[in-house]
Amino acid sequence: VGAEADAQLGVPYSYGGTTPSGFDCSGFTRWVFSHALGRELPRTAAEQSALGTGVSLDELVPGDLLFWGSGSGVYHVGIYAGDGETDCSPPPPPGGGRVMRATFDYFAPDFAKRVID
């Protein structure tokens, strides 16, 4: 998962985007999991947040999904990269409109889910 996510760093943000020509946040996570693991994730961040098992932000492992918002108000998803960093596709601003790696100091998630066994 990490290698596939890293391969997409710098791809431009595109609302509704699901391919390396342009990703939105959930399109990015969906692409990475599909191409790295053959695992199909739902299309939206809110739908993806219903998957897996909740995990404390203190117990994250690379590949965990990170979410911003809560319940039906989940508005962003990224992939934990390790060392307090996330790979995600944020719209401009704050991310400049490209798939990027950011620290939690920059953009701290609200909760996480583990979807890899």
N, C-alpha and C positions, 0 to 999 in steps of 0.2 A: 504494500500500500504506500509506504513512504517513498519508494523509488518512483512509482507512477505519479504520485502527487508532485514530487520534485521536478519530474519531466514536464509538468504543466506550468511551472512558475513563469510568470510573464505573459501568459495568455490573456488577451483583453477581456474585460467584463462585457457581457452582452445579456440584457434582460431576456430571460427565457432560454438562454444559450445552453446547449448540451453537448458541444463538441469543442475540440481544440481550436476551432476558428473563433470561438467566444463562449464563455461560461457565465452563468449566474452561480450563486453559491451552491444550490442543491444540484444543479447540472454538473458542477465540478465534482462534488462528492460522489454522485451517481456514476460518472465516467470513471473515476479512479477505482471504485469498488468493482465495477463491471470488468475493467481491463486488467486489474491486478489480481482479482480473486474469482471472476466469473459470477459475482454476486450482484443481483439486481436490487437496487434500492428504489423506494418510491420517488416520485418526481419532486415533491416540495419539501422544504425544511420541516414544516409542521408534520407531514406524514412520516418523514425520516425519524423525527423525535419520538415516535411511538414504538420504534424498534428497540430491540436489545434490552440490556440490563443497566439500570442506573449505576453510575460509579462516581465516587467522590472526586472532586478536582485535585485532591491530594494523592489519589491512587491511580492517576491516568497512566496509560501505556500508549506508545505510538500506535496510531490507527483508530483510537477511540474517536467517536464523533462528538464535537463540541457544539453547543447550541446557545443562542442568544434569544431572550424572551421566555415566555412560559405558556403552557397549555396551548390553546388555539392561537395564541399571540406569538408563537415562535417565528422569528423573522430572519434568522441567519444560521448557517451551519458551516462548520469547518472540520478539519481533520487534525487531531493532535499529532504534532511532529516530534515531541520530546523536548526536554529542557525548557518547559514553560512557553512553548511556541506553537502556533497553529498555522496550517496552510489553508488558505481560503480565497474566495473570489468576491471581494467586497466591491460594491458600486462606488463610483466617485461621489463625493469624498466618503470615507477617509482614506481608502486604499489606493487612490490614484487610478482605479479602474482596471487593475490587472491582478491575476492570481499572484498572491504574495505569501511570504512567511512573516508573521507578526508575533511579537511577544504579548503575553497576557497583560503586561503593563500598558500596552498600546490599546488592547481590545479584549478585555477579560470576559470569558463566557459565563453564562448563568448556570449551566448544568452540562453533564456529559452522559453518553451512553456507550456501552461496549457492545458491538455487534459482531466482532470476530471471536470465534470460540478458541 
